[in-house]
Structures are given as structure tokens and as C-alpha cells.
Amino acid sequence: MRQTISSDVRGSFDASGALGWLSKATALLRVALRWGAHHTGLPIILVAAIVLVASGHLAKRTLRFGVEVALTVGLLFAATRLGWIAW
């Protein structure tokens, strides 16, 4: 049996509200970069470059760690299903 939902229950989709966090995040990033440039005495473009490189390294390490954890969980699950490990 198919059930219909009335339009007043569904509500409307607001694209500006859904992406409103993006403008807040970019504003926060700008403030943080300006603060870092002000307190270190370095040009803002250099501070932004340092942040970009550091975040790239952090993302790579995080991704590698996530892959290792997923692989380990998969191997433990397979070993348990095959009866090699009993919990």
C-alpha cells in the first residue's frame, strides 16, 4: 500500500539555509588567517600556504589511518567468520 505525505508535513527545501554553514565557515577561516598573520608578522598569503600544506599532510595521514582501521576490521571480521578467532 502506497502512503502519501501531504505537502505541509514535508516542508520546503531552502538552498540558502542548507549552504548557510559554508559562508560562516569561510568567514571563520578568514578571521583565523588574519589573526595568524597579525600575531606572527608573516604575510597572510604565507600563513594561508602553510595552513594549506599542513592540512594536506593531515588529510593524507587521516585517510591512511582510516584505510588501515577499515582493513584491520575487515580482516578481524573475516577471521571471526572463518572460525579462526573466537571472542
N, C-alpha and C positions, 0 to 999 in steps of 0.2 A: 504494500500500500504506500503510495507516494504522499509525502507530507509537504504542504506548502507553508512558507513563512511569510507573514504579512510584512509589508514594507516598513511599517512603523517599528517593528521589532528588530529588523536587520540594521537599521540606521544607514547613514550615508558615509561614503568614504571621502575624507578630507586630505588631499595630497599635501597641502601646506603643513597640516598638523603631523602627518606621517614623516615628513622630512624636516620638521622643525628642529629636531635634535642636531641635524647637520650644521645649521647656521650657528647654533650655540657651541658646538664642538670646534668649529673653525675660529670663532671669536675667542674661545678659551685658549686655543693654540697660539693665536696671535699675541694675546696678553702674556702667555708664558714665554714666547720667544723674545718679546720686548723686555720682559723682566730679566731674562737671562743675559741679553745683550747689555742691558743697563748695568747689571751687577758684576759682569765680568769685564766690561770695557771692550769686548770684541764686537766687530760689526755684526748686525743681525743676520746677514747672509751667511756668515761663517758659523754662527750659532745654529742656524737652520740646517746647514750642511752637516754639522756634527750630529745633530739630532737625527737627521735622515739616515746617516750611515750607522749610527748606534741602533736605531730602531730596525734597520735591515738585518744587522747581526743578531739582534734579539729575536726577530721573527724567524730567522733561519734556525737558531738554536731551539726555539719553542716548537717549530714544525718537526725538527729532527727528534726531539724528545717525545712528541705526540705519536710519531710513527713508531718509535721504539716501544712505547707503552702499549699501543694497539697490537703490535706484533707479539709482544710478550703475553698479552691477554689472550690473543688467538691461539698461541702455542699451548698455554695452560688449559684453555678450553678443549683443544684437540686432544691433549694428553689425558684429560679427565674423561672425555667421551670414549677414548680407546681403552680406558681402564688402567693406564699406566700410573695415574695418581688417584688416590682415594682420600677425600677430605674427611 
